[in-house]
Amino acid sequence: MGAFRSDLWCSAFIRRHNDLGHICVVARKGDPIAGQIFIEIDHLDGTRSLFTPAPLVSRRDDAGLVFQKRFARVEPEKVVERIAQEARFDPDLWVLSLDLRGDDPGIDIVS
């Protein structure tokens, strides 16, 4: 089985979090088939975290995505700057924005 389309994965992620009572939206829409997905988390305490696709393992055989934590609970400007830098390089980038008080966005994260 091949990897999920980016738009379908994003839709499922958003639906799952909204069903849990979190606010999750598409902050930037990318290529529907193969756009990379960044997840920014607003911890509702003045800090944000950023998860990006993990290198070399971003798509596994079971079609799940694997992420790495790029920033953990930093000032929002740092996350915004990193996303803007990536968007200039890759216009097909997706950005999902999630309001979450905790630290577990429910994704596979490499150490």
CNS distance restraints for C-alpha pairs under 8 A (distance, minus, plus):
assign (resid   1 and name CA) (resid  61 and name CA) 7.21 0.50 0.50
assign (resid   1 and name CA) (resid  62 and name CA) 7.21 0.50 0.50
assign (resid   1 and name CA) (resid  63 and name CA) 7.27 0.50 0.50
assign (resid   2 and name CA) (resid  61 and name CA) 7.21 0.50 0.50
assign (resid   2 and name CA) (resid  62 and name CA) 7.92 0.50 0.50
assign (resid   2 and name CA) (resid  63 and name CA) 6.23 0.50 0.50
assign (resid   3 and name CA) (resid  59 and name CA) 6.72 0.50 0.50
assign (resid   3 and name CA) (resid  60 and name CA) 7.59 0.50 0.50
assign (resid   3 and name CA) (resid  61 and name CA) 7.33 0.50 0.50
assign (resid   3 and name CA) (resid  62 and name CA) 7.41 0.50 0.50
assign (resid   3 and name CA) (resid  63 and name CA) 4.15 0.50 0.50
assign (resid   3 and name CA) (resid  64 and name CA) 7.17 0.50 0.50
assign (resid   4 and name CA) (resid   8 and name CA) 6.65 0.50 0.50
assign (resid   4 and name CA) (resid   9 and name CA) 6.22 0.50 0.50
assign (resid   4 and name CA) (resid  63 and name CA) 5.78 0.50 0.50
assign (resid   4 and name CA) (resid  64 and name CA) 7.64 0.50 0.50
assign (resid   5 and name CA) (resid   9 and name CA) 6.29 0.50 0.50
assign (resid   5 and name CA) (resid  32 and name CA) 6.45 0.50 0.50
assign (resid   5 and name CA) (resid  33 and name CA) 4.59 0.50 0.50
assign (resid   5 and name CA) (resid  34 and name CA) 6.19 0.50 0.50
assign (resid   6 and name CA) (resid  10 and name CA) 6.08 0.50 0.50
assign (resid   6 and name CA) (resid  31 and name CA) 7.25 0.50 0.50
assign (resid   6 and name CA) (resid  32 and name CA) 5.37 0.50 0.50
assign (resid   6 and name CA) (resid  33 and name CA) 5.26 0.50 0.50
assign (resid   6 and name CA) (resid  34 and name CA) 5.58 0.50 0.50
assign (resid   6 and name CA) (resid  35 and name CA) 5.91 0.50 0.50
assign (resid   6 and name CA) (resid  36 and name CA) 7.34 0.50 0.50
assign (resid   6 and name CA) (resid  37 and name CA) 7.35 0.50 0.50
assign (resid   7 and name CA) (resid  11 and name CA) 6.10 0.50 0.50
assign (resid   7 and name CA) (resid  31 and name CA) 7.68 0.50 0.50
assign (resid   7 and name CA) (resid  32 and name CA) 4.72 0.50 0.50
assign (resid   7 and name CA) (resid  33 and name CA) 6.60 0.50 0.50
assign (resid   8 and name CA) (resid  12 and name CA) 6.20 0.50 0.50
assign (resid   8 and name CA) (resid  32 and name CA) 7.95 0.50 0.50
assign (resid   9 and name CA) (resid  13 and name CA) 6.17 0.50 0.50
assign (resid  10 and name CA) (resid  14 and name CA) 6.10 0.50 0.50
assign (resid  10 and name CA) (resid  26 and name CA) 7.96 0.50 0.50
assign (resid  10 and name CA) (resid  37 and name CA) 7.95 0.50 0.50
assign (resid  10 and name CA) (resid  96 and name CA) 7.49 0.50 0.50
assign (resid  11 and name CA) (resid  15 and name CA) 6.04 0.50 0.50
assign (resid  12 and name CA) (resid  16 and name CA) 6.05 0.50 0.50
assign (resid  13 and name CA) (resid  17 and name CA) 6.36 0.50 0.50
assign (resid  14 and name CA) (resid  18 and name CA) 6.02 0.50 0.50
assign (resid  14 and name CA) (resid  24 and name CA) 5.44 0.50 0.50
assign (resid  14 and name CA) (resid  25 and name CA) 6.42 0.50 0.50
assign (resid  14 and name CA) (resid  26 and name CA) 7.97 0.50 0.50
assign (resid  14 and name CA) (resid  96 and name CA) 7.95 0.50 0.50
assign (resid  15 and name CA) (resid  19 and name CA) 5.97 0.50 0.50
assign (resid  16 and name CA) (resid  20 and name CA) 6.39 0.50 0.50
assign (resid  17 and name CA) (resid  21 and name CA) 6.48 0.50 0.50
assign (resid  17 and name CA) (resid  22 and name CA) 5.28 0.50 0.50
assign (resid  17 and name CA) (resid  23 and name CA) 6.90 0.50 0.50
assign (resid  17 and name CA) (resid  24 and name CA) 6.32 0.50 0.50
assign (resid  18 and name CA) (resid  22 and name CA) 5.00 0.50 0.50
assign (resid  18 and name CA) (resid  23 and name CA) 5.62 0.50 0.50
assign (resid  18 and name CA) (resid  24 and name CA) 6.10 0.50 0.50
assign (resid  22 and name CA) (resid  98 and name CA) 7.19 0.50 0.50
assign (resid  22 and name CA) (resid  99 and name CA) 6.12 0.50 0.50
assign (resid  22 and name CA) (resid 100 and name CA) 6.45 0.50 0.50
assign (resid  23 and name CA) (resid  98 and name CA) 5.85 0.50 0.50
assign (resid  23 and name CA) (resid  99 and name CA) 5.36 0.50 0.50
assign (resid  23 and name CA) (resid 100 and name CA) 7.76 0.50 0.50
assign (resid  24 and name CA) (resid  96 and name CA) 6.99 0.50 0.50
assign (resid  24 and name CA) (resid  97 and name CA) 5.56 0.50 0.50
assign (resid  24 and name CA) (resid  98 and name CA) 4.34 0.50 0.50
assign (resid  24 and name CA) (resid  99 and name CA) 6.41 0.50 0.50
assign (resid  25 and name CA) (resid  96 and name CA) 5.83 0.50 0.50
assign (resid  25 and name CA) (resid  97 and name CA) 5.39 0.50 0.50
assign (resid  25 and name CA) (resid  98 and name CA) 6.69 0.50 0.50
assign (resid  26 and name CA) (resid  94 and name CA) 7.54 0.50 0.50
assign (resid  26 and name CA) (resid  95 and name CA) 6.12 0.50 0.50
assign (resid  26 and name CA) (resid  96 and name CA) 4.68 0.50 0.50
assign (resid  26 and name CA) (resid  97 and name CA) 6.21 0.50 0.50
assign (resid  27 and name CA) (resid  94 and name CA) 7.66 0.50 0.50
assign (resid  27 and name CA) (resid  95 and name CA) 5.31 0.50 0.50
assign (resid  27 and name CA) (resid  96 and name CA) 5.47 0.50 0.50
assign (resid  27 and name CA) (resid  97 and name CA) 5.84 0.50 0.50
assign (resid  28 and name CA) (resid  93 and name CA) 7.29 0.50 0.50
assign (resid  28 and name CA) (resid  94 and name CA) 5.25 0.50 0.50
assign (resid  28 and name CA) (resid  95 and name CA) 4.81 0.50 0.50
assign (resid  28 and name CA) (resid  96 and name CA) 6.98 0.50 0.50
assign (resid  29 and name CA) (resid  92 and name CA) 7.69 0.50 0.50
assign (resid  29 and name CA) (resid  93 and name CA) 6.98 0.50 0.50
assign (resid  29 and name CA) (resid  94 and name CA) 4.97 0.50 0.50
assign (resid  29 and name CA) (resid  95 and name CA) 6.78 0.50 0.50
assign (resid  30 and name CA) (resid  35 and name CA) 5.54 0.50 0.50
assign (resid  30 and name CA) (resid  36 and name CA) 7.70 0.50 0.50
assign (resid  30 and name CA) (resid  91 and name CA) 6.97 0.50 0.50
assign (resid  30 and name CA) (resid  92 and name CA) 4.24 0.50 0.50
assign (resid  30 and name CA) (resid  93 and name CA) 4.63 0.50 0.50
assign (resid  30 and name CA) (resid  94 and name CA) 4.45 0.50 0.50
assign (resid  30 and name CA) (resid  95 and name CA) 7.86 0.50 0.50
assign (resid  31 and name CA) (resid  35 and name CA) 4.50 0.50 0.50
assign (resid  31 and name CA) (resid  92 and name CA) 4.70 0.50 0.50
assign (resid  31 and name CA) (resid  93 and name CA) 6.81 0.50 0.50
assign (resid  31 and name CA) (resid  94 and name CA) 7.39 0.50 0.50
assign (resid  35 and name CA) (resid  92 and name CA) 5.05 0.50 0.50
assign (resid  35 and name CA) (resid  93 and name CA) 5.22 0.50 0.50
assign (resid  35 and name CA) (resid  94 and name CA) 6.24 0.50 0.50
assign (resid  36 and name CA) (resid  53 and name CA) 7.04 0.50 0.50
assign (resid  36 and name CA) (resid  92 and name CA) 7.03 0.50 0.50
assign (resid  36 and name CA) (resid  93 and name CA) 5.09 0.50 0.50
assign (resid  36 and name CA) (resid  94 and name CA) 5.97 0.50 0.50
assign (resid  37 and name CA) (resid  52 and name CA) 6.72 0.50 0.50
assign (resid  37 and name CA) (resid  53 and name CA) 6.72 0.50 0.50
assign (resid  37 and name CA) (resid  93 and name CA) 6.13 0.50 0.50
assign (resid  37 and name CA) (resid  94 and name CA) 4.69 0.50 0.50
assign (resid  37 and name CA) (resid  95 and name CA) 5.89 0.50 0.50
assign (resid  37 and name CA) (resid  96 and name CA) 7.39 0.50 0.50
assign (resid  38 and name CA) (resid  50 and name CA) 7.12 0.50 0.50
assign (resid  38 and name CA) (resid  51 and name CA) 5.76 0.50 0.50
assign (resid  38 and name CA) (resid  52 and name CA) 4.80 0.50 0.50
assign (resid  38 and name CA) (resid  53 and name CA) 6.95 0.50 0.50
assign (resid  38 and name CA) (resid  93 and name CA) 7.47 0.50 0.50
assign (resid  38 and name CA) (resid  94 and name CA) 6.08 0.50 0.50
assign (resid  38 and name CA) (resid  95 and name CA) 4.79 0.50 0.50
assign (resid  38 and name CA) (resid  96 and name CA) 6.27 0.50 0.50
assign (resid  39 and name CA) (resid  50 and name CA) 5.80 0.50 0.50
assign (resid  39 and name CA) (resid  51 and name CA) 5.09 0.50 0.50
assign (resid  39 and name CA) (resid  52 and name CA) 6.63 0.50 0.50
assign (resid  39 and name CA) (resid  95 and name CA) 5.74 0.50 0.50
assign (resid  39 and name CA) (resid  96 and name CA) 4.80 0.50 0.50
assign (resid  39 and name CA) (resid  97 and name CA) 6.03 0.50 0.50
assign (resid  39 and name CA) (resid  98 and name CA) 7.31 0.50 0.50
assign (resid  40 and name CA) (resid  48 and name CA) 6.85 0.50 0.50
assign (resid  40 and name CA) (resid  49 and name CA) 5.76 0.50 0.50
assign (resid  40 and name CA) (resid  50 and name CA) 4.55 0.50 0.50
assign (resid  40 and name CA) (resid  51 and name CA) 6.40 0.50 0.50
assign (resid  40 and name CA) (resid  79 and name CA) 7.53 0.50 0.50
assign (resid  40 and name CA) (resid  95 and name CA) 7.10 0.50 0.50
assign (resid  40 and name CA) (resid  96 and name CA) 6.17 0.50 0.50
assign (resid  40 and name CA) (resid  97 and name CA) 4.99 0.50 0.50
assign (resid  40 and name CA) (resid  98 and name CA) 6.23 0.50 0.50
assign (resid  41 and name CA) (resid  48 and name CA) 5.33 0.50 0.50
assign (resid  41 and name CA) (resid  49 and name CA) 5.08 0.50 0.50
assign (resid  41 and name CA) (resid  50 and name CA) 6.31 0.50 0.50
assign (resid  41 and name CA) (resid  97 and name CA) 5.96 0.50 0.50
assign (resid  41 and name CA) (resid  98 and name CA) 4.80 0.50 0.50
assign (resid  41 and name CA) (resid  99 and name CA) 5.76 0.50 0.50
assign (resid  41 and name CA) (resid 100 and name CA) 6.38 0.50 0.50
assign (resid  42 and name CA) (resid  46 and name CA) 7.58 0.50 0.50
assign (resid  42 and name CA) (resid  47 and name CA) 6.31 0.50 0.50
assign (resid  42 and name CA) (resid  48 and name CA) 4.62 0.50 0.50
assign (resid  42 and name CA) (resid  49 and name CA) 6.81 0.50 0.50
assign (resid  42 and name CA) (resid  97 and name CA) 7.44 0.50 0.50
assign (resid  42 and name CA) (resid  98 and name CA) 6.15 0.50 0.50
assign (resid  42 and name CA) (resid  99 and name CA) 4.82 0.50 0.50
assign (resid  42 and name CA) (resid 100 and name CA) 6.14 0.50 0.50
assign (resid  42 and name CA) (resid 101 and name CA) 7.68 0.50 0.50
assign (resid  43 and name CA) (resid  47 and name CA) 5.78 0.50 0.50
assign (resid  43 and name CA) (resid  48 and name CA) 5.75 0.50 0.50
assign (resid  43 and name CA) (resid  49 and name CA) 7.69 0.50 0.50
assign (resid  43 and name CA) (resid  73 and name CA) 7.52 0.50 0.50
assign (resid  43 and name CA) (resid  99 and name CA) 6.06 0.50 0.50
assign (resid  43 and name CA) (resid 100 and name CA) 5.11 0.50 0.50
assign (resid  43 and name CA) (resid 101 and name CA) 4.64 0.50 0.50
assign (resid  43 and name CA) (resid 102 and name CA) 6.85 0.50 0.50
assign (resid  43 and name CA) (resid 103 and name CA) 7.98 0.50 0.50
assign (resid  44 and name CA) (resid  99 and name CA) 6.71 0.50 0.50
assign (resid  44 and name CA) (resid 100 and name CA) 6.95 0.50 0.50
assign (resid  44 and name CA) (resid 101 and name CA) 6.06 0.50 0.50
assign (resid  45 and name CA) (resid 101 and name CA) 7.84 0.50 0.50
assign (resid  46 and name CA) (resid  75 and name CA) 6.86 0.50 0.50
assign (resid  46 and name CA) (resid  76 and name CA) 7.25 0.50 0.50
assign (resid  47 and name CA) (resid  73 and name CA) 4.83 0.50 0.50
assign (resid  47 and name CA) (resid  74 and name CA) 5.09 0.50 0.50
assign (resid  47 and name CA) (resid  75 and name CA) 5.07 0.50 0.50
assign (resid  47 and name CA) (resid  76 and name CA) 5.90 0.50 0.50
assign (resid  48 and name CA) (resid  71 and name CA) 7.73 0.50 0.50
assign (resid  48 and name CA) (resid  72 and name CA) 6.78 0.50 0.50
assign (resid  48 and name CA) (resid  73 and name CA) 4.77 0.50 0.50
assign (resid  48 and name CA) (resid  74 and name CA) 5.38 0.50 0.50
assign (resid  48 and name CA) (resid  75 and name CA) 6.25 0.50 0.50
assign (resid  48 and name CA) (resid  76 and name CA) 5.49 0.50 0.50
assign (resid  48 and name CA) (resid  79 and name CA) 6.96 0.50 0.50
assign (resid  49 and name CA) (resid  69 and name CA) 7.54 0.50 0.50
assign (resid  49 and name CA) (resid  70 and name CA) 7.48 0.50 0.50
assign (resid  49 and name CA) (resid  71 and name CA) 5.04 0.50 0.50
assign (resid  49 and name CA) (resid  72 and name CA) 4.45 0.50 0.50
assign (resid  49 and name CA) (resid  73 and name CA) 4.94 0.50 0.50
assign (resid  49 and name CA) (resid  74 and name CA) 6.40 0.50 0.50
assign (resid  49 and name CA) (resid  79 and name CA) 7.13 0.50 0.50
assign (resid  50 and name CA) (resid  69 and name CA) 6.09 0.50 0.50
assign (resid  50 and name CA) (resid  70 and name CA) 5.42 0.50 0.50
assign (resid  50 and name CA) (resid  71 and name CA) 5.03 0.50 0.50
assign (resid  50 and name CA) (resid  72 and name CA) 6.69 0.50 0.50
assign (resid  50 and name CA) (resid  79 and name CA) 6.43 0.50 0.50
assign (resid  51 and name CA) (resid  67 and name CA) 5.99 0.50 0.50
assign (resid  51 and name CA) (resid  68 and name CA) 5.53 0.50 0.50
assign (resid  51 and name CA) (resid  69 and name CA) 4.58 0.50 0.50
assign (resid  51 and name CA) (resid  70 and name CA) 5.48 0.50 0.50
assign (resid  51 and name CA) (resid  71 and name CA) 7.16 0.50 0.50
assign (resid  52 and name CA) (resid  67 and name CA) 5.37 0.50 0.50
assign (resid  52 and name CA) (resid  68 and name CA) 5.50 0.50 0.50
assign (resid  52 and name CA) (resid  69 and name CA) 6.58 0.50 0.50
assign (resid  52 and name CA) (resid  70 and name CA) 6.39 0.50 0.50
assign (resid  53 and name CA) (resid  58 and name CA) 5.31 0.50 0.50
assign (resid  53 and name CA) (resid  65 and name CA) 7.33 0.50 0.50
assign (resid  53 and name CA) (resid  66 and name CA) 6.12 0.50 0.50
assign (resid  53 and name CA) (resid  67 and name CA) 4.38 0.50 0.50
assign (resid  53 and name CA) (resid  68 and name CA) 6.05 0.50 0.50
assign (resid  54 and name CA) (resid  58 and name CA) 4.97 0.50 0.50
assign (resid  54 and name CA) (resid  66 and name CA) 5.77 0.50 0.50
assign (resid  54 and name CA) (resid  67 and name CA) 4.60 0.50 0.50
assign (resid  54 and name CA) (resid  68 and name CA) 4.94 0.50 0.50
assign (resid  54 and name CA) (resid 109 and name CA) 7.94 0.50 0.50
assign (resid  54 and name CA) (resid 110 and name CA) 7.06 0.50 0.50
assign (resid  57 and name CA) (resid  66 and name CA) 6.44 0.50 0.50
assign (resid  58 and name CA) (resid  65 and name CA) 5.38 0.50 0.50
assign (resid  58 and name CA) (resid  66 and name CA) 4.88 0.50 0.50
assign (resid  58 and name CA) (resid  67 and name CA) 6.65 0.50 0.50
assign (resid  59 and name CA) (resid  63 and name CA) 6.13 0.50 0.50
assign (resid  59 and name CA) (resid  64 and name CA) 6.15 0.50 0.50
assign (resid  59 and name CA) (resid  65 and name CA) 5.09 0.50 0.50
assign (resid  59 and name CA) (resid  66 and name CA) 6.58 0.50 0.50
assign (resid  60 and name CA) (resid  64 and name CA) 5.78 0.50 0.50
assign (resid  60 and name CA) (resid  65 and name CA) 6.59 0.50 0.50
assign (resid  60 and name CA) (resid  66 and name CA) 7.59 0.50 0.50
assign (resid  65 and name CA) (resid 107 and name CA) 7.75 0.50 0.50
assign (resid  65 and name CA) (resid 108 and name CA) 6.88 0.50 0.50
assign (resid  66 and name CA) (resid 107 and name CA) 7.17 0.50 0.50
assign (resid  66 and name CA) (resid 108 and name CA) 4.96 0.50 0.50
assign (resid  66 and name CA) (resid 109 and name CA) 5.68 0.50 0.50
assign (resid  66 and name CA) (resid 110 and name CA) 6.84 0.50 0.50
assign (resid  67 and name CA) (resid 107 and name CA) 7.23 0.50 0.50
assign (resid  67 and name CA) (resid 108 and name CA) 6.06 0.50 0.50
assign (resid  67 and name CA) (resid 109 and name CA) 4.75 0.50 0.50
assign (resid  67 and name CA) (resid 110 and name CA) 6.28 0.50 0.50
assign (resid  68 and name CA) (resid 109 and name CA) 5.33 0.50 0.50
assign (resid  68 and name CA) (resid 110 and name CA) 5.48 0.50 0.50
assign (resid  68 and name CA) (resid 111 and name CA) 7.30 0.50 0.50
assign (resid  69 and name CA) (resid 109 and name CA) 7.12 0.50 0.50
assign (resid  69 and name CA) (resid 110 and name CA) 7.95 0.50 0.50
assign (resid  71 and name CA) (resid  79 and name CA) 7.29 0.50 0.50
assign (resid  74 and name CA) (resid  78 and name CA) 6.88 0.50 0.50
assign (resid  74 and name CA) (resid  79 and name CA) 7.55 0.50 0.50
assign (resid  75 and name CA) (resid  79 and name CA) 7.32 0.50 0.50
assign (resid  76 and name CA) (resid  80 and name CA) 6.27 0.50 0.50
assign (resid  77 and name CA) (resid  81 and name CA) 5.96 0.50 0.50
assign (resid  78 and name CA) (resid  82 and name CA) 6.29 0.50 0.50
assign (resid  79 and name CA) (resid  83 and name CA) 6.23 0.50 0.50
assign (resid  80 and name CA) (resid  84 and name CA) 6.15 0.50 0.50
assign (resid  81 and name CA) (resid  85 and name CA) 6.14 0.50 0.50
assign (resid  82 and name CA) (resid  86 and name CA) 6.27 0.50 0.50
assign (resid  83 and name CA) (resid  87 and name CA) 6.05 0.50 0.50
assign (resid  84 and name CA) (resid  88 and name CA) 6.28 0.50 0.50
assign (resid  85 and name CA) (resid  89 and name CA) 6.68 0.50 0.50
assign (resid  86 and name CA) (resid  90 and name CA) 5.86 0.50 0.50
assign (resid  86 and name CA) (resid  93 and name CA) 7.75 0.50 0.50
assign (resid  87 and name CA) (resid  91 and name CA) 5.16 0.50 0.50
assign (resid  87 and name CA) (resid  92 and name CA) 7.60 0.50 0.50
assign (resid  87 and name CA) (resid  93 and name CA) 6.17 0.50 0.50
assign (resid 100 and name CA) (resid 105 and name CA) 7.63 0.50 0.50
